[in-house]
Amino acid sequence: MSSEAIDRLISTLEIAGEEIADLAYTAVRDQMIGLDDAKNREKRLMSARRAVVKATEALRSL
């Protein structure tokens, strides 16, 4: 796998991480208005974001 391919994957993962964070913030706002599933949704989204960040860091170390 070329360095360019890794850089593209890193970029894609960074964008995905930002989008997941946006969804998590929406879930936090939903919690504030009392939607029942928002807390669990936010937790799952933040877990997914951490996984994306971890994958990004792993690729950077190659």
N, C-alpha and C positions, 0 to 999 in steps of 0.2 A: 504494500500500500504506500503510495507516494505521500510526500509531505503536503502536497496540494490537496490530496483527498482527505487527509486528516484535518487540515485547516478548514475544509468545507464542512466536514462533520462537526467540528467544534463550533463553527458559526451556526449551523443548523440547531445544534443542541442549546446554544446560548439563546437563540430566538425562542425555542420551545420552552426553555426555563422561564423566560420573561412572560410568555403567554400563560404558562401555568401559574406564575405568581399573580398575574392579573386576575385569573379565575379565582385564586385563593382570596384575594382582596375583595372580590365580589361576594364570595361566601361569607367573609367577615361582615360585610355590610348587610348581607341577608340575615346573619345572626342578630344584628342590632334591631332588625324589624321583626324578629321572632320566628323566622322560618325554622321548622323543626329539624330538617336534615342538614342545615347549613354548617353546623359545627363538625359533623362527621365528614362532610364534603371538604371543608377547609383542611382538616387533618390529613385526609387522603391526598389532596392536591399538594400540600406541603411535603408530604413524604415522597411523592413523585418528583417534585422539584429538587429535593435533596439528592435523589437518585440521578437526576439529569446533571446536577452540579458535580457529583462524584464521577460520572462517566466523562464529563468534560475534563476534569482534572486528570483522569487516567490517560485520556488521549493526549493531553498537553505534555505528559511525562514521557511520551514515546520519542 
